Amino acid sequence: IAIKVALIVSLATNAFRLTWAPKAVGYFSQPGSEPKFVLALEYYLLASTLAVVGVVSFSPLIVRVLAPEAFSGAIAYVGLLTVIQMWNGSFNILAAGNNWARKTYYNSFGTIVAGLVTTLVLYFGIENGGLLVASIALLLGSIVKSLLTLFVAQKSHYIPYALKPLMFCLVISVLYGFAGYIFYEHVGVSAWIYSMLLFVL
């Protein structure tokens, strides 16, 4: 159920990627078009962060509409899974430097390292941590993939991305994902109070 709710953000990010990809290919052949990618990333971060805030804040309502009361425990995991979808969706923009330089094989580096990180966290923590550790493992994997891909892509073709907004959205989204887990552990009337508190924050 939590994955289904998180897919709301995934649908939005996939729509953005499908719209942006053809435009990006055209920009690769235009000298001086790097600022287009900077704007695209800033718009994506703004929209996806707001989407995370909205979905996490109203996850008690969404989960109760989609599933019976017995599945209300899924509310706690919506935040983390939603943040994962957000950072997975940023891959195309962050990897633009590799695509620009026609070195798309470099994109696999971040993916491989992220897979190793995810596997190690699951191997050592899943037995005791259960769903929480699984969510954290996937979240770490998505962040590692995004940051490593950006680092390698900037070496292939430099794009003057503003790193402060990127790191700000990274910190805010992760904190929000964990805040959702902490607040929604106590499902019931208090979940609605926490929901409104998160939305206001």
C-alpha positions in Angstrom: 0.0 0.0 0.0 2.8 2.4 0.9 4.5 1.7 -2.5 1.2 2.4 -4.3 0.9 5.8 -2.6 4.5 6.6 -3.3 3.9 5.8 -7.0 1.8 9.0 -7.1 5.1 10.9 -7.1 6.6 8.4 -9.4 3.9 9.0 -12.0 4.6 12.7 -11.9 8.4 12.3 -12.1 8.1 9.9 -15.0 5.9 12.3 -16.8 8.5 15.0 -16.3 11.3 12.7 -17.6 9.3 11.7 -20.7 8.7 15.4 -21.5 12.2 16.5 -20.7 14.2 13.8 -22.5 13.4 14.8 -26.1 14.1 18.5 -25.2 17.4 17.5 -23.6 18.5 15.6 -26.7 17.9 18.8 -28.8 19.9 20.9 -26.3 22.9 18.7 -26.5 23.6 20.0 -30.0 23.1 23.6 -29.1 26.2 25.5 -27.8 25.6 27.4 -24.5 22.4 25.5 -23.6 23.7 24.4 -20.2 21.5 27.0 -18.3 18.5 25.1 -19.7 19.5 22.1 -17.6 20.1 24.2 -14.6 16.6 25.5 -14.8 15.2 22.1 -15.4 16.8 20.7 -12.3 15.6 23.6 -10.2 12.1 23.3 -11.4 12.2 19.5 -10.8 13.5 19.9 -7.3 10.9 22.5 -6.4 8.0 20.5 -7.9 9.1 17.1 -6.5 9.9 18.4 -3.0 6.4 20.0 -2.9 4.9 16.7 -4.1 6.7 14.8 -1.3 5.4 17.3 1.2 1.9 16.9 -0.1 1.8 13.1 -0.3 3.5 12.6 3.0 1.2 15.1 4.8 -2.0 13.6 3.5 -0.8 9.9 3.5 -3.2 9.0 6.3 -6.2 10.1 4.2 -4.8 8.5 1.0 -4.0 5.2 2.7 -7.5 5.0 4.4 -9.1 5.6 1.0 -7.1 2.9 -0.7 -7.1 0.3 2.0 -8.9 -0.9 5.1 -7.9 0.0 8.6 -5.8 -3.1 8.9 -3.3 -1.6 6.5 -2.9 1.7 8.3 0.6 0.8 9.4 1.6 1.5 5.8 1.3 5.2 6.5 4.7 5.2 8.3 6.6 4.1 5.2 5.0 6.4 2.7 7.5 9.2 3.4 10.6 7.2 2.8 9.3 5.5 -0.3 8.1 8.8 -1.7 11.6 10.4 -1.3 13.1 7.4 -3.1 10.8 8.0 -6.1 11.8 11.7 -6.0 15.5 11.0 -6.3 15.2 8.2 -8.7 13.3 10.6 -11.0 16.2 13.1 -10.9 18.5 10.7 -12.7 18.0 12.0 -16.3 18.8 15.5 -15.4 21.8 14.7 -13.1 23.3 12.4 -15.8 23.0 15.0 -18.5 26.8 15.6 -18.6 27.4 11.9 -19.5 24.7 12.0 -22.2 26.1 15.2 -23.6 29.6 13.7 -23.9 28.1 10.5 -25.3 29.5 8.6 -22.4 26.3 7.0 -21.2 28.1 3.9 -20.0 29.4 6.1 -17.1 25.8 6.2 -15.8 26.1 2.6 -14.8 28.8 3.4 -12.3 26.4 5.1 -9.9 23.8 2.4 -10.4 26.3 -0.4 -9.6 27.6 1.3 -6.4 24.0 2.1 -5.3 23.1 -1.5 -5.8 26.1 -2.6 -3.6 25.1 -0.1 -0.9 21.5 -1.3 -0.9 22.5 -5.0 -0.8 25.0 -4.5 2.1 22.4 -2.6 4.2 19.8 -5.2 3.5 22.2 -8.1 4.3 23.3 -6.7 7.6 20.1 -5.1 8.8 17.0 -6.7 7.3 16.7 -9.4 9.9 16.4 -7.0 12.8 15.1 -3.9 11.1 12.5 -5.4 8.8 10.6 -2.9 6.6 12.3 0.1 8.1 15.8 -1.1 7.1 14.5 -2.1 3.7 13.2 1.4 3.1 16.4 3.0 4.4 18.5 0.7 2.1 16.5 1.7 -0.9 16.7 5.4 0.1 20.4 5.3 0.5 20.7 3.5 -2.8 18.7 6.2 -4.6 20.7 9.0 -3.0 24.1 7.4 -3.7 23.1 6.8 -7.3 22.0 10.4 -7.8 25.1 12.0 -6.2 27.6 9.7 -7.9 25.9 10.1 -11.2 26.1 13.9 -10.8 29.7 13.8 -9.8 30.8 11.6 -12.8 28.6 13.5 -15.2 30.1 16.8 -14.2 33.5 15.4 -15.1 32.2 14.4 -18.6 30.6 17.8 -19.3 30.3 20.5 -16.8 26.9 22.0 -16.2 26.7 24.9 -13.6 24.1 23.3 -11.4 23.5 25.2 -8.1 24.5 22.8 -5.5 23.0 24.6 -2.5 19.4 24.1 -3.6 20.2 20.5 -4.5 21.6 19.8 -1.1 18.8 21.7 0.6 16.2 19.7 -1.1 18.1 16.5 -0.3 18.2 17.3 3.4 14.6 18.5 3.5 13.2 15.5 1.7 15.2 13.0 3.8 14.2 14.7 7.0 10.6 14.8 5.9 10.6 11.1 5.0 11.9 10.2 8.4 9.6 12.6 10.2 6.7 10.9 8.5 7.9 7.5 9.8 8.3 8.8 13.4 5.0 10.7 13.5 2.9 8.0 11.8 4.1 5.2 14.0 1.2 6.1 16.2 -1.7 5.7 13.8 -5.1 7.0 14.9 -6.5 10.4 15.7 -2.9 11.6 16.4 -1.9 10.8 12.8 -4.2 13.5 11.5 -2.7 16.0 14.0 0.8 15.0 12.8 -0.4 15.2 9.2 -1.5 18.8 9.6 1.7 19.7 11.5 3.9 18.3 8.7 1.9 20.1 6.1 2.3 23.4 7.9 6.0 22.9 8.5 
